[in-house]
Amino acid sequence: MNIDQGSLLLQNAIKGFHGRFKKMYGQISLRLNDKSYITTGGNKLLCELTDDSFFVCDINTGDLGEIFRRCPGINAFIFGCTPDMVKVSGRNSDIPVALEDLAMLTGPSLRIIPDVLPSTVVSLLRNTSVALVKNSGAIACGSNLKKAVAGIQIVEKACEAETHGEMLGGTVPIPAELAAIYKKRFKDVYVNRNEEAQAGFTVSFENEFDLRNQLIEYGEELVNRDLSYGSWGNLSVRLNKDEMLITPTSMDYFEIKIEDLVKVNIHTLEYEKNQRQPSSETRMHAHVYRSFPECNAIIHTHSNGMSVFAACEAGFAIGDPVLHELIGDVLVTRAEEAESQALAEAVAETFTRTHAAVIPHHGAVFCGPSLDVVFAIAEAVEQKARNLLNF
């Protein structure tokens, strides 16, 4: 990779730091090759960095150079700092994990390391790609920038849950055994899904191209509107009484093409084998469509505000009469293991009383008559959550 290519990747990565609600300061770095890396240096506002902020360093110099040299599988490094990160990193022990997406990266607890010296970071990376730094902020590493950006944002979200969750009585940790299962499943299965270069599909219905394009558009908007990060979350639409289209698992929303969207039978969960692997929550989507013939779209988010409520196993009332008529109150499902039939049934049961549900430790899920309506519900509920939590 040359300097221009690295600079372009950094510019694209920085677009993920919107700074709309809380601003993150820090440093972002990328290995160019075995001789050099490009970095922003210092402690700067990430959402306002420009290509003038980047400079190239010899990989044989500096602590970052040593980390890159000693960890050949690590190509991106981010240090991030927000008030919530600093507050949580000041605690005297590691943080029990209350959100599943963080558990996938860390297991039962989020480490607090004393410093970012190469020896400390290299030791950390044997077990996890993210950590808090004592009284300072957090780090995230990855084989590419997208993974590192998603990692630092997930840590940021977890720290917000810890601080703002105090208003709701505090977060509820995921049982350690279950958190360990999530981490192993993520490492062994999830990250290796959909690595094939191409996928195939056939069009059976006149409006299918339009629906595929809508799914792509709203998937990108999930990230643009801070309703999800990386490849987390999922969307689907009903095609007919027997089939749905759903986003593929483990794929960045900005890389998904129309052929990557998966056509799944909602009764059998079967799909053609030349397609991508569908979302890990396909079972939940299919069960909701079977249970509610009037439901034509489902969106599952991992947004910051709603994740606080998920970490605390809490919902909230919708006071606005017009919005309440459309949505109902935001209710909490039973706590069930991710991807399970039990979770699918718990979500469907909750949707008998609302169109907006909190899945404990997981995120939020919304259903309705069309993608545009469901997306509007998801955005309105997230805004309400952030207002209630004084973001």
Secondary structure, 3 states (H helix, E strand, C coil): CCHHHHHHHHHHHHCCCCCCCCCCEEEEEEECCCCEEEECCCCEEHHHCCHHHCEEEECCCHHHHHHHHHCCCCCEEEEEECHHHHHHHCCCCCEECCCHHHHHHHCCEECEECCCCHHHHHHHCCCCCEEEECCCEEEEEECCHHHHHHHHHHHHHHHHHHHHHHHHCCCCCCCHHHHHHHHHHHHHCHHHCCCCCCCCCCCCCCCHHHHHHHHHHHHHHHHHCCCCCCCCCEEEEECCCCEEEECECCCCCCCCCHHHCEEEECCCCCCCCCCCCECCCHHHHHHHHHHCCCCCEEEEECCHHHHHHHHCCCCECCCCHHHHHHHCCEEECCCCCCCCHHHHHHHHHHCCCCCEEEECCCEEEEEECCHHHHHHHHHHHHHHHHHHCCC
